[in-house]
Amino acid sequence: MPPTKNPDRQARVLLFSMLREEIGRSELIVDVETPISVRELLGRLSTSYPPIRKAGGSIRVAVNLEYVRGDHAVKAGDEVALITPVSGG
Amino acid sequence: MVEETTGTTWVRIQEGPLSVEEASKFLRVESAGAVNIFLGITRRWTRGRETVLLQYECYEAMALAEMVRLLEDASVRWPIERSCLLHRVGEVPAREISVIVGVSTAHRDAAYAASRFLIDELKTHVPIWKKERYADGESVWVEGSRPGNTTQT
């Protein structure tokens, strides 16, 4: 039986444009039982998803609608977004 | 469509054509002598290749928040009477408007400077992406700007 989802221990990671296309998902769910840094989260995701690893340092991370740095702590309930280089306008 | 407006600022993200007239009406207040409206439109030719349309995608909630922050930032730097950022998402065919940057100020120096600032910053930081569809059917994500200079690690 698969483990039940527990939103109290999870964060959502939103994907857009190229990442979304290459991975085939617009959202990933990550377990965040204890807060982890953005840096560590990216490390985990890079291991699981080659397109994220390939994008490397070009990814900026946003948490709850704001850009954050590598040492920012991600906790359960956060909305994380992987922002690849933008091209609006 | 999402939108946020104060008395003096207006941000909107929508599908479907943008209205320059609507932006102009919002900007033209009595205290302003200068109105600067910048239009970003879909260009048909790039390096010999024909573009049929640009397809825009956005992280809507954050794009809206970033655009609101941008207008607030500009209002601190320049004496702006009214300002607006209107962005279209979805398919934008050649010659159609993808973004309207509008600023009105008492005198034109500030209007020119603020307008330039707003479009430059929007193109650098706001989480919107475009894909270029060419006449031969191929679609390619446009190479963008990495927001900010701070490194992740």
gemmi code that builds the backbone of each chain (N, CA, C; Angstrom):
import gemmi

chains = {
    "A": [
        ("MET", (0.861, -1.203, 0.000), (0.000, 0.000, 0.000), (0.883, 1.233, 0.000)),
        ("PRO", (0.632, 2.164, -0.903), (1.516, 3.329, -0.984), (1.319, 4.221, 0.242)),
        ("PRO", (2.352, 4.933, 0.650), (2.235, 5.817, 1.816), (1.201, 6.906, 1.528)),
        ("THR", (0.406, 7.254, 2.516), (-0.597, 8.300, 2.284), (0.094, 9.655, 2.237)),
        ("LYS", (-0.507, 10.544, 1.466), (0.091, 11.880, 1.357), (-0.268, 12.671, 2.607)),
        ("ASN", (0.697, 13.352, 3.114), (0.456, 14.163, 4.300), (0.917, 15.582, 4.027)),
        ("PRO", (-0.035, 16.463, 3.708), (0.351, 17.833, 3.356), (1.082, 18.549, 4.476)),
        ("ASP", (0.921, 18.060, 5.695), (1.614, 18.690, 6.813), (3.112, 18.458, 6.744)),
        ("ARG", (3.502, 17.529, 5.886), (4.930, 17.247, 5.821), (5.475, 17.490, 4.419)),
        ("GLN", (4.702, 18.205, 3.596), (5.100, 18.312, 2.207), (5.148, 19.751, 1.737)),
        ("ALA", (5.980, 19.960, 0.707), (6.008, 21.241, 0.017), (5.754, 20.962, -1.465)),
        ("ARG", (5.145, 21.904, -2.127), (4.911, 21.783, -3.562), (6.017, 22.500, -4.306)),
        ("VAL", (6.492, 21.886, -5.374), (7.510, 22.513, -6.215), (6.922, 22.678, -7.610)),
        ("LEU", (6.725, 23.924, -8.014), (6.099, 24.201, -9.307), (7.152, 24.295, -10.411)),
        ("LEU", (6.793, 23.747, -11.566), (7.699, 23.753, -12.711), (7.044, 24.500, -13.863)),
        ("PHE", (7.867, 25.188, -14.664), (7.335, 25.958, -15.784), (8.204, 25.749, -17.022)),
        ("SER", (7.687, 26.203, -18.110), (8.367, 26.236, -19.415), (9.197, 24.973, -19.670)),
        ("MET", (10.459, 25.136, -19.931), (11.268, 23.997, -20.351), (11.292, 22.860, -19.344)),
        ("LEU", (11.425, 23.179, -18.077), (11.450, 22.132, -17.047), (10.143, 21.355, -17.040)),
        ("ARG", (9.068, 22.057, -17.128), (7.749, 21.423, -17.127), (7.626, 20.470, -18.319)),
        ("GLU", (8.083, 20.926, -19.468), (8.007, 20.092, -20.669), (8.902, 18.871, -20.562)),
        ("GLU", (10.132, 19.094, -20.117), (11.100, 17.990, -20.096), (10.762, 16.958, -19.038)),
        ("ILE", (10.232, 17.398, -17.906), (9.904, 16.449, -16.840), (8.501, 15.892, -17.036)),
        ("GLY", (7.642, 16.670, -17.694), (6.284, 16.203, -17.970), (5.333, 16.423, -16.807)),
        ("ARG", (5.752, 17.262, -15.865), (4.887, 17.563, -14.718), (4.933, 19.064, -14.463)),
        ("SER", (3.843, 19.590, -13.983), (3.850, 21.009, -13.621), (4.047, 21.198, -12.121)),
        ("GLU", (4.028, 20.095, -11.392), (4.175, 20.188, -9.938), (4.794, 18.915, -9.394)),
        ("LEU", (5.716, 19.087, -8.464), (6.284, 17.946, -7.740), (5.957, 18.123, -6.265)),
        ("ILE", (5.812, 17.021, -5.587), (5.585, 17.093, -4.139), (6.834, 16.561, -3.454)),
        ("VAL", (7.346, 17.305, -2.502), (8.537, 16.833, -1.786), (8.224, 16.727, -0.306)),
        ("ASP", (8.819, 15.722, 0.304), (8.652, 15.553, 1.746), (9.572, 16.514, 2.473)),
        ("VAL", (9.006, 17.266, 3.375), (9.798, 18.223, 4.150), (9.419, 18.070, 5.613)),
        ("GLU", (9.738, 16.940, 6.160), (9.352, 16.705, 7.546), (10.012, 17.714, 8.482)),
        ("THR", (11.312, 17.927, 8.234), (11.977, 19.061, 8.908), (12.429, 20.019, 7.816)),
        ("PRO", (12.443, 21.298, 8.115), (12.825, 22.273, 7.082), (14.203, 21.960, 6.490)),
        ("ILE", (14.322, 22.155, 5.188), (15.629, 22.010, 4.545), (15.936, 23.266, 3.754)),
        ("SER", (17.206, 23.485, 3.497), (17.573, 24.684, 2.751), (17.223, 24.501, 1.280)),
        ("VAL", (17.052, 25.622, 0.600), (16.798, 25.606, -0.838), (17.915, 24.857, -1.559)),
        ("ARG", (19.122, 25.120, -1.111), (20.310, 24.485, -1.709), (20.179, 22.959, -1.644)),
        ("GLU", (19.778, 22.489, -0.477), (19.655, 21.047, -0.277), (18.490, 20.491, -1.091)),
        ("LEU", (17.408, 21.245, -1.132), (16.255, 20.811, -1.909), (16.621, 20.673, -3.383)),
        ("LEU", (17.331, 21.661, -3.897), (17.760, 21.591, -5.303), (18.670, 20.386, -5.533)),
        ("GLY", (19.513, 20.126, -4.559), (20.396, 18.963, -4.658), (19.593, 17.673, -4.780)),
        ("ARG", (18.584, 17.541, -3.924), (17.725, 16.360, -3.968), (17.019, 16.236, -5.303)),
        ("LEU", (16.468, 17.346, -5.756), (15.722, 17.321, -7.014), (16.645, 17.055, -8.192)),
        ("SER", (17.870, 17.579, -8.140), (18.825, 17.341, -9.216), (19.163, 15.864, -9.337)),
        ("THR", (19.186, 15.193, -8.212), (19.476, 13.752, -8.224), (18.339, 12.980, -8.888)),
        ("SER", (17.123, 13.402, -8.620), (15.965, 12.665, -9.134), (15.574, 13.058, -10.552)),
        ("TYR", (15.868, 14.267, -10.949), (15.397, 14.759, -12.241), (16.548, 15.347, -13.065)),
        ("PRO", (17.012, 14.636, -14.043), (18.110, 15.118, -14.891), (17.918, 16.516, -15.482)),
        ("PRO", (16.699, 16.877, -15.927), (16.561, 18.242, -16.474), (16.868, 19.322, -15.429)),
        ("ILE", (16.588, 19.038, -14.158), (16.894, 20.018, -13.112), (18.399, 20.078, -12.901)),
        ("ARG", (19.033, 18.917, -12.915), (20.487, 18.886, -12.784), (21.137, 19.628, -13.941)),
        ("LYS", (20.579, 19.400, -15.138), (21.155, 20.045, -16.331), (20.986, 21.558, -16.282)),
        ("ALA", (19.873, 22.024, -15.767), (19.643, 23.472, -15.715), (20.583, 24.140, -14.727)),
        ("GLY", (20.980, 23.401, -13.702), (22.008, 23.858, -12.779), (21.788, 25.246, -12.200)),
        ("GLY", (22.838, 26.044, -12.282), (22.824, 27.373, -11.678), (21.931, 28.372, -12.379)),
        ("SER", (21.334, 28.000, -13.489), (20.446, 28.951, -14.169), (19.093, 29.026, -13.472)),
        ("ILE", (18.834, 28.109, -12.553), (17.559, 28.109, -11.833), (17.603, 29.087, -10.674)),
        ("ARG", (16.604, 29.934, -10.606), (16.381, 30.755, -9.410), (15.197, 30.118, -8.685)),
        ("VAL", (15.231, 30.132, -7.392), (14.142, 29.521, -6.630), (13.299, 30.602, -5.972)),
        ("ALA", (11.988, 30.399, -6.016), (11.077, 31.284, -5.302), (10.320, 30.447, -4.284)),
        ("VAL", (10.071, 31.031, -3.132), (9.255, 30.378, -2.117), (8.135, 31.343, -1.732)),
        ("ASN", (6.912, 30.849, -1.831), (5.750, 31.690, -1.499), (5.795, 33.046, -2.201)),
        ("LEU", (6.032, 32.992, -3.480), (5.958, 34.129, -4.407), (7.114, 35.123, -4.311)),
        ("GLU", (8.205, 34.741, -3.615), (9.355, 35.648, -3.563), (10.644, 34.899, -3.868)),
        ("TYR", (11.534, 35.554, -4.579), (12.845, 34.949, -4.827), (13.594, 34.811, -3.507)),
        ("VAL", (14.283, 33.686, -3.345), (15.038, 33.444, -2.120), (16.439, 32.965, -2.477)),
        ("ARG", (17.284, 32.945, -1.450), (18.661, 32.487, -1.679), (18.825, 31.041, -1.227)),
        ("GLY", (20.008, 30.537, -1.442), (20.267, 29.120, -1.196), (20.095, 28.692, 0.247)),
        ("ASP", (20.258, 29.624, 1.159), (20.182, 29.251, 2.577), (18.771, 29.387, 3.151)),
        ("HIS", (17.827, 29.770, 2.304), (16.449, 29.917, 2.779), (15.883, 28.556, 3.163)),
        ("ALA", (15.179, 28.501, 4.284), (14.622, 27.231, 4.760), (13.245, 26.985, 4.160)),
        ("VAL", (13.080, 25.817, 3.538), (11.791, 25.411, 2.992), (11.100, 24.524, 4.011)),
        ("LYS", (9.838, 24.847, 4.310), (9.120, 24.055, 5.307), (7.823, 23.520, 4.713)),
        ("ALA", (7.205, 22.632, 5.432), (5.957, 22.021, 4.969), (4.926, 23.114, 4.698)),
        ("GLY", (4.179, 22.928, 3.626), (3.161, 23.908, 3.258), (3.644, 24.998, 2.336)),
        ("ASP", (4.963, 25.100, 2.134), (5.503, 26.142, 1.255), (5.195, 25.840, -0.200)),
        ("GLU", (5.033, 26.893, -0.971), (4.932, 26.776, -2.418), (6.268, 27.208, -2.999)),
        ("VAL", (6.997, 26.245, -3.524), (8.323, 26.503, -4.095), (8.175, 26.531, -5.608)),
        ("ALA", (8.939, 27.355, -6.269), (8.917, 27.366, -7.732), (10.339, 27.391, -8.261)),
        ("LEU", (10.601, 26.597, -9.284), (11.911, 26.618, -9.938), (11.778, 27.535, -11.144)),
        ("ILE", (12.480, 28.643, -11.096), (12.362, 29.657, -12.134), (13.585, 29.585, -13.040)),
        ("THR", (13.389, 29.054, -14.238), (14.459, 29.070, -15.234), (14.498, 30.466, -15.861)),
        ("PRO", (15.560, 30.810, -16.591), (15.668, 32.172, -17.129), (14.391, 32.652, -17.809)),
        ("VAL", (13.964, 33.857, -17.408), (12.665, 34.376, -17.803), (12.746, 35.165, -19.105)),
        ("SER", (11.621, 35.217, -19.787), (11.598, 35.897, -21.092), (10.261, 36.590, -21.334)),
        ("GLY", (9.792, 37.298, -20.327), (8.556, 38.051, -20.496), (8.777, 39.299, -21.351)),
        ("GLY", (7.687, 39.976, -21.644), (7.782, 41.227, -22.396), (8.066, 41.032, -23.870)),
    ],
    "B": [
        ("MET", (-7.847, 35.883, -16.044), (-7.329, 37.238, -15.876), (-7.117, 37.525, -14.385)),
        ("VAL", (-5.933, 38.053, -14.069), (-5.682, 38.505, -12.697), (-5.266, 39.960, -12.745)),
        ("GLU", (-5.563, 40.646, -11.684), (-5.381, 42.094, -11.724), (-5.221, 42.621, -10.315)),
        ("GLU", (-4.391, 43.661, -10.188), (-4.285, 44.331, -8.897), (-4.138, 45.817, -9.182)),
        ("THR", (-4.951, 46.628, -8.508), (-4.841, 48.053, -8.735), (-4.998, 48.845, -7.449)),
        ("THR", (-4.175, 49.882, -7.331), (-4.344, 50.855, -6.260), (-4.919, 52.087, -6.959)),
        ("GLY", (-4.925, 53.203, -6.308), (-5.431, 54.398, -7.001), (-4.540, 54.809, -8.151)),
        ("THR", (-3.225, 54.521, -8.015), (-2.282, 55.063, -8.990), (-1.528, 53.999, -9.777)),
        ("THR", (-1.702, 52.734, -9.418), (-0.998, 51.683, -10.162), (-1.992, 50.630, -10.618)),
        ("TRP", (-1.652, 49.988, -11.716), (-2.549, 48.985, -12.292), (-1.700, 47.904, -12.930)),
        ("VAL", (-1.916, 46.657, -12.467), (-1.219, 45.509, -13.035), (-2.265, 44.498, -13.473)),
        ("ARG", (-2.100, 43.988, -14.651), (-3.036, 42.961, -15.131), (-2.320, 41.940, -15.997)),
        ("ILE", (-2.716, 40.677, -15.863), (-2.249, 39.602, -16.733), (-3.491, 38.967, -17.322)),
        ("GLN", (-3.565, 38.882, -18.634), (-4.773, 38.359, -19.266), (-4.447, 37.613, -20.552)),
        ("GLU", (-5.381, 36.775, -20.956), (-5.315, 36.246, -22.321), (-6.080, 37.228, -23.192)),
        ("GLY", (-5.861, 37.174, -24.491), (-6.611, 38.070, -25.371), (-5.978, 39.440, -25.479)),
        ("PRO", (-6.349, 40.172, -26.527), (-5.703, 41.439, -26.885), (-5.745, 42.496, -25.780)),
        ("LEU", (-4.627, 43.227, -25.670), (-4.515, 44.322, -24.715), (-4.997, 45.616, -25.360)),
        ("SER", (-5.490, 46.520, -24.564), (-6.023, 47.770, -25.084), (-5.145, 48.961, -24.718)),
        ("VAL", (-4.558, 49.565, -25.719), (-3.747, 50.755, -25.490), (-4.631, 51.898, -25.009)),
        ("GLU", (-5.834, 51.965, -25.540), (-6.760, 53.037, -25.169), (-7.116, 52.961, -23.680)),
        ("GLU", (-7.323, 51.740, -23.202), (-7.635, 51.560, -21.775), (-6.466, 52.032, -20.914)),
        ("ALA", (-5.253, 51.668, -21.332), (-4.071, 52.086, -20.585), (-3.955, 53.605, -20.608)),
        ("SER", (-4.150, 54.180, -21.776), (-4.043, 55.633, -21.938), (-5.026, 56.367, -21.038)),
        ("LYS", (-6.251, 55.883, -20.992), (-7.276, 56.527, -20.148), (-6.874, 56.471, -18.683)),
        ("PHE", (-6.304, 55.350, -18.270), (-5.877, 55.206, -16.872), (-4.753, 56.179, -16.549)),
        ("LEU", (-3.859, 56.379, -17.493), (-2.655, 57.175, -17.238), (-2.897, 58.681, -17.322)),
        ("ARG", (-3.859, 59.090, -18.128), (-4.037, 60.517, -18.409), (-4.809, 61.220, -17.306)),
        ("VAL", (-4.078, 61.620, -16.263), (-4.670, 62.377, -15.161), (-4.192, 63.826, -15.259)),
        ("GLU", (-4.898, 64.706, -14.591), (-4.624, 66.146, -14.732), (-3.244, 66.550, -14.263)),
        ("SER", (-2.723, 65.813, -13.286), (-1.420, 66.183, -12.714), (-0.261, 65.767, -13.611)),
        ("ALA", (-0.553, 65.024, -14.662), (0.508, 64.572, -15.556), (0.556, 65.420, -16.813)),
        ("GLY", (1.769, 65.776, -17.216), (1.952, 66.473, -18.482), (2.534, 65.534, -19.521)),
        ("ALA", (3.075, 64.414, -19.042), (3.731, 63.475, -19.951), (3.214, 62.065, -19.713)),
        ("VAL", (2.868, 61.385, -20.809), (2.448, 59.990, -20.731), (3.337, 59.192, -21.669)),
        ("ASN", (3.982, 58.166, -21.110), (4.854, 57.335, -21.937), (4.277, 55.931, -21.954)),
        ("ILE", (3.939, 55.465, -23.139), (3.395, 54.116, -23.273), (4.326, 53.306, -24.162)),
        ("PHE", (4.878, 52.237, -23.603), (5.733, 51.326, -24.367), (4.919, 50.087, -24.707)),
        ("LEU", (5.017, 49.646, -25.959), (4.369, 48.402, -26.360), (5.430, 47.394, -26.767)),
        ("GLY", (5.368, 46.197, -26.169), (6.183, 45.101, -26.677), (5.284, 44.316, -27.612)),
        ("ILE", (5.742, 44.116, -28.845), (4.906, 43.379, -29.789), (5.686, 42.195, -30.363)),
        ("THR", (4.989, 41.271, -30.942), (5.640, 40.099, -31.524), (6.251, 40.477, -32.859)),
        ("ARG", (7.555, 40.294, -32.951), (8.289, 40.640, -34.165), (8.263, 39.458, -35.106)),
        ("ARG", (8.106, 39.722, -36.392), (7.904, 38.627, -37.341), (9.197, 37.962, -37.786)),
        ("TRP", (10.295, 38.725, -37.826), (11.531, 38.138, -38.355), (12.650, 38.216, -37.328)),
        ("THR", (13.321, 37.110, -37.131), (14.490, 37.083, -36.255), (15.565, 36.264, -36.927)),
        ("ARG", (16.676, 36.891, -37.244), (17.811, 36.208, -37.883), (17.355, 35.375, -39.063)),
        ("GLY", (16.509, 35.978, -39.887), (16.086, 35.314, -41.108), (15.000, 34.278, -40.927)),
        ("ARG", (14.556, 34.091, -39.715), (13.517, 33.093, -39.464), (12.200, 33.790, -39.185)),
        ("GLU", (11.106, 33.245, -39.733), (9.810, 33.897, -39.602), (9.039, 33.345, -38.400)),
        ("THR", (8.630, 34.262, -37.545), (7.844, 33.899, -36.366), (6.364, 34.052, -36.676)),
        ("VAL", (5.604, 33.019, -36.384), (4.155, 33.094, -36.568), (3.512, 33.708, -35.328)),
        ("LEU", (3.955, 33.228, -34.182), (3.432, 33.767, -32.932), (4.384, 33.477, -31.782)),
        ("LEU", (4.187, 34.200, -30.687), (4.877, 33.905, -29.437), (3.834, 33.346, -28.480)),
        ("GLN", (4.225, 32.312, -27.764), (3.321, 31.725, -26.783), (3.866, 32.020, -25.391)),
        ("TYR", (3.087, 32.730, -24.583), (3.533, 33.146, -23.256), (2.914, 32.276, -22.180)),
        ("GLU", (3.764, 31.934, -21.207), (3.336, 31.170, -20.039), (3.812, 31.942, -18.819)),
        ("CYS", (3.077, 31.880, -17.722), (3.563, 32.599, -16.543), (3.235, 31.858, -15.256)),
        ("TYR", (3.979, 32.196, -14.247), (3.681, 31.770, -12.870), (2.811, 32.900, -12.342)),
        ("GLU", (1.525, 32.734, -12.546), (0.611, 33.856, -12.448), (0.669, 34.636, -11.137)),
        ("ALA", (0.563, 33.928, -10.029), (0.499, 34.625, -8.740), (1.781, 35.417, -8.488)),
        ("MET", (2.913, 34.823, -8.844), (4.174, 35.523, -8.578), (4.449, 36.609, -9.608)),
        ("ALA", (4.037, 36.375, -10.857), (4.222, 37.410, -11.874), (3.450, 38.661, -11.468)),
        ("LEU", (2.231, 38.453, -11.005), (1.420, 39.580, -10.540), (2.118, 40.287, -9.372)),
        ("ALA", (2.572, 39.513, -8.395), (3.234, 40.097, -7.220), (4.499, 40.848, -7.618)),
        ("GLU", (5.273, 40.278, -8.511), (6.518, 40.933, -8.958), (6.219, 42.227, -9.697)),
        ("MET", (5.195, 42.221, -10.534), (4.853, 43.416, -11.298), (4.351, 44.516, -10.359)),
        ("VAL", (3.593, 44.141, -9.338), (3.155, 45.113, -8.341), (4.367, 45.699, -7.632)),
        ("ARG", (5.300, 44.835, -7.243), (6.524, 45.303, -6.569), (7.316, 46.243, -7.469)),
        ("LEU", (7.360, 45.919, -8.765), (8.088, 46.759, -9.720), (7.512, 48.170, -9.782)),
        ("LEU", (6.206, 48.260, -9.844), (5.572, 49.580, -9.908), (5.818, 50.360, -8.617)),
        ("GLU", (5.784, 49.666, -7.502), (6.078, 50.322, -6.216), (7.513, 50.827, -6.208)),
        ("ASP", (8.422, 50.008, -6.696), (9.839, 50.372, -6.766), (10.024, 51.619, -7.629)),
        ("ALA", (9.380, 51.619, -8.797), (9.503, 52.757, -9.709), (8.937, 54.027, -9.067)),
        ("SER", (7.851, 53.882, -8.314), (7.222, 55.049, -7.668), (8.108, 55.668, -6.604)),
        ("VAL", (8.996, 54.854, -6.049), (9.942, 55.373, -5.059), (11.064, 56.142, -5.767)),
        ("ARG", (11.441, 55.645, -6.944), (12.575, 56.259, -7.652), (12.194, 57.523, -8.418)),
        ("TRP", (10.972, 57.581, -8.935), (10.543, 58.727, -9.747), (9.200, 59.247, -9.280)),
        ("PRO", (8.928, 60.542, -9.556), (7.635, 61.116, -9.157), (6.561, 60.732, -10.180)),
        ("ILE", (5.992, 59.568, -10.003), (5.047, 59.018, -10.972), (3.622, 59.316, -10.548)),
        ("GLU", (2.851, 59.831, -11.467), (1.443, 60.074, -11.179), (0.676, 58.772, -11.278)),
        ("ARG", (0.784, 58.093, -12.422), (0.138, 56.785, -12.598), (1.035, 55.870, -13.408)),
        ("SER", (0.939, 54.565, -13.129), (1.734, 53.601, -13.890), (0.952, 52.304, -14.045)),
        ("CYS", (1.244, 51.598, -15.125), (0.557, 50.328, -15.356), (1.486, 49.337, -16.051)),
        ("LEU", (1.275, 48.081, -15.742), (1.951, 46.987, -16.435), (0.870, 45.994, -16.824)),
        ("LEU", (0.671, 45.827, -18.111), (-0.357, 44.919, -18.603), (0.339, 43.878, -19.477)),
        ("HIS", (0.186, 42.605, -19.151), (0.872, 41.569, -19.920), (-0.137, 40.550, -20.435)),
        ("ARG", (0.038, 40.187, -21.685), (-0.823, 39.181, -22.288), (-0.141, 37.829, -22.188)),
        ("VAL", (-0.918, 36.778, -21.965), (-0.375, 35.415, -21.986), (-1.170, 34.592, -22.984)),
        ("GLY", (-0.655, 33.404, -23.287), (-1.249, 32.605, -24.349), (-0.572, 32.979, -25.665)),
        ("GLU", (-1.271, 32.799, -26.762), (-0.668, 33.035, -28.079), (-0.769, 34.497, -28.492)),
        ("VAL", (0.348, 35.058, -28.913), (0.380, 36.443, -29.378), (0.961, 36.449, -30.786)),
        ("PRO", (0.101, 36.562, -31.794), (0.573, 36.540, -33.182), (1.443, 37.746, -33.532)),
        ("ALA", (2.133, 37.656, -34.653), (2.994, 38.752, -35.110), (2.204, 40.052, -35.163)),
        ("ARG", (2.871, 41.114, -34.738), (2.333, 42.478, -34.717), (1.381, 42.748, -33.555)),
        ("GLU", (1.033, 41.739, -32.817), (0.139, 42.004, -31.687), (0.920, 42.318, -30.422)),
        ("ILE", (0.236, 42.919, -29.464), (0.878, 43.467, -28.285), (0.971, 42.413, -27.193)),
        ("SER", (2.181, 42.193, -26.669), (2.348, 41.266, -25.553), (2.417, 42.002, -24.219)),
        ("VAL", (2.920, 43.204, -24.229), (3.025, 43.940, -22.980), (2.824, 45.430, -23.206)),
        ("ILE", (2.131, 46.071, -22.253), (2.010, 47.527, -22.238), (2.637, 48.020, -20.940)),
        ("VAL", (3.640, 48.898, -21.082), (4.239, 49.557, -19.924), (3.829, 51.018, -20.006)),
        ("GLY", (3.093, 51.490, -19.029), (2.620, 52.866, -19.089), (3.025, 53.658, -17.865)),
        ("VAL", (3.460, 54.901, -18.085), (3.841, 55.783, -16.983), (3.359, 57.190, -17.298)),
        ("SER", (2.815, 57.865, -16.322), (2.537, 59.284, -16.516), (3.162, 60.078, -15.382)),
        ("THR", (3.750, 61.198, -15.747), (4.468, 62.040, -14.796), (4.189, 63.494, -15.140)),
        ("ALA", (4.573, 64.372, -14.229), (4.351, 65.798, -14.498), (5.172, 66.229, -15.710)),
        ("HIS", (6.452, 65.827, -15.713), (7.362, 66.208, -16.803), (7.994, 64.976, -17.425)),
        ("ARG", (8.405, 65.083, -18.652), (8.729, 63.879, -19.429), (10.010, 63.147, -19.033)),
        ("ASP", (10.992, 63.823, -18.450), (12.242, 63.118, -18.106), (11.961, 61.862, -17.280)),
        ("ALA", (11.150, 62.026, -16.251), (10.843, 60.901, -15.377), (10.052, 59.815, -16.115)),
        ("ALA", (9.178, 60.224, -17.006), (8.362, 59.246, -17.743), (9.245, 58.352, -18.608)),
        ("TYR", (10.194, 58.952, -19.307), (11.106, 58.160, -20.148), (11.947, 57.217, -19.295)),
        ("ALA", (12.514, 57.758, -18.227), (13.403, 56.952, -17.377), (12.647, 55.815, -16.707)),
        ("ALA", (11.485, 56.103, -16.176), (10.708, 55.081, -15.471), (10.237, 53.998, -16.426)),
        ("SER", (9.826, 54.407, -17.606), (9.359, 53.436, -18.598), (10.469, 52.453, -18.959)),
        ("ARG", (11.668, 52.983, -19.180), (12.815, 52.140, -19.535), (13.138, 51.174, -18.401)),
        ("PHE", (13.132, 51.708, -17.195), (13.394, 50.897, -16.007), (12.392, 49.749, -15.912)),
        ("LEU", (11.122, 50.071, -16.083), (10.073, 49.063, -15.899), (10.172, 47.933, -16.916)),
        ("ILE", (10.402, 48.234, -18.164), (10.467, 47.150, -19.152), (11.742, 46.333, -18.952)),
        ("ASP", (12.841, 46.994, -18.614), (14.090, 46.265, -18.386), (13.967, 45.324, -17.191)),
        ("GLU", (13.361, 45.823, -16.128), (13.209, 45.008, -14.927), (12.216, 43.879, -15.146)),
        ("LEU", (11.139, 44.170, -15.858), (10.143, 43.138, -16.134), (10.790, 41.986, -16.889)),
        ("LYS", (11.614, 42.339, -17.870), (12.234, 41.303, -18.701), (13.298, 40.527, -17.928)),
        ("THR", (13.744, 41.045, -16.810), (14.790, 40.370, -16.034), (14.235, 39.531, -14.896)),
        ("HIS", (13.146, 39.970, -14.286), (12.737, 39.343, -13.025), (11.366, 38.680, -13.008)),
        ("VAL", (10.467, 39.111, -13.874), (9.093, 38.616, -13.739), (8.975, 37.207, -14.328)),
        ("PRO", (8.391, 36.259, -13.565), (8.336, 34.866, -14.029), (7.314, 34.646, -15.141)),
        ("ILE", (7.708, 35.074, -16.316), (6.953, 34.864, -17.548), (7.939, 34.308, -18.570)),
        ("TRP", (7.489, 33.329, -19.373), (8.358, 32.726, -20.377), (7.645, 32.713, -21.715)),
        ("LYS", (8.433, 32.833, -22.792), (7.804, 32.760, -24.109), (8.477, 31.715, -24.989)),
        ("LYS", (7.611, 31.122, -25.822), (8.056, 30.126, -26.779), (7.752, 30.678, -28.163)),
        ("GLU", (8.719, 30.590, -29.032), (8.576, 31.165, -30.359), (8.148, 30.076, -31.332)),
        ("ARG", (7.026, 30.288, -32.024), (6.608, 29.320, -33.029), (6.945, 29.874, -34.409)),
        ("TYR", (7.752, 29.111, -35.139), (8.205, 29.563, -36.450), (7.280, 29.085, -37.551)),
        ("ALA", (7.434, 29.710, -38.720), (6.577, 29.389, -39.862), (6.755, 27.940, -40.304)),
        ("ASP", (7.925, 27.385, -40.069), (8.149, 25.994, -40.477), (7.585, 24.999, -39.462)),
        ("GLY", (6.935, 25.497, -38.418), (6.270, 24.618, -37.464), (7.043, 24.352, -36.195)),
        ("GLU", (8.355, 24.661, -36.196), (9.146, 24.398, -35.008), (8.840, 25.436, -33.914)),
        ("SER", (8.874, 25.001, -32.670), (8.691, 25.905, -31.524), (9.911, 25.826, -30.626)),
        ("VAL", (10.405, 26.984, -30.227), (11.620, 27.023, -29.409), (11.431, 27.983, -28.243)),
        ("TRP", (11.811, 27.567, -27.058), (11.772, 28.480, -25.901), (12.823, 29.561, -26.105)),
        ("VAL", (12.404, 30.795, -25.904), (13.331, 31.915, -26.067), (14.303, 31.932, -24.897)),
        ("GLU", (15.573, 32.157, -25.209), (16.582, 32.213, -24.154), (16.334, 33.433, -23.286)),
        ("GLY", (16.278, 33.213, -21.983), (15.878, 34.314, -21.119), (16.990, 34.846, -20.243)),
        ("SER", (16.582, 35.650, -19.247), (17.505, 36.247, -18.278), (17.320, 35.553, -16.941)),
        ("ARG", (18.427, 35.289, -16.286), (18.345, 34.715, -14.951), (18.081, 35.848, -13.971)),
        ("PRO", (16.961, 35.811, -13.252), (16.641, 36.906, -12.326), (17.716, 37.097, -11.283)),
        ("GLY", (18.138, 38.297, -11.041), (19.032, 38.627, -9.943), (20.459, 38.222, -10.217)),
        ("ASN", (21.369, 38.759, -9.422), (22.770, 38.422, -9.582), (23.269, 37.541, -8.474)),
        ("THR", (22.427, 37.352, -7.451), (22.892, 36.539, -6.321), (22.957, 35.081, -6.746)),
        ("THR", (23.983, 34.412, -6.329), (24.126, 33.001, -6.685), (23.376, 32.149, -5.667)),
        ("GLN", (22.976, 30.984, -6.111), (22.225, 30.105, -5.230), (23.076, 29.561, -4.109)),
        ("THR", (24.331, 29.262, -4.424), (25.164, 28.574, -3.413), (26.100, 29.534, -2.696)),
    ],
}
model = gemmi.Model(1)
for chain_id, residues in chains.items():
    chain = gemmi.Chain(chain_id)
    for i, (resn, *xyz) in enumerate(residues, 1):
        res = gemmi.Residue()
        res.name, res.seqid = resn, gemmi.SeqId(i, " ")
        for name, pos in zip(("N", "CA", "C"), xyz):
            atom = gemmi.Atom()
            atom.name, atom.element = name, gemmi.Element(name[0])
            atom.pos, atom.b_iso = gemmi.Position(*pos), 0.0
            res.add_atom(atom)
        chain.add_residue(res)
    model.add_chain(chain)
structure = gemmi.Structure()
structure.add_model(model)
structure.setup_entities()
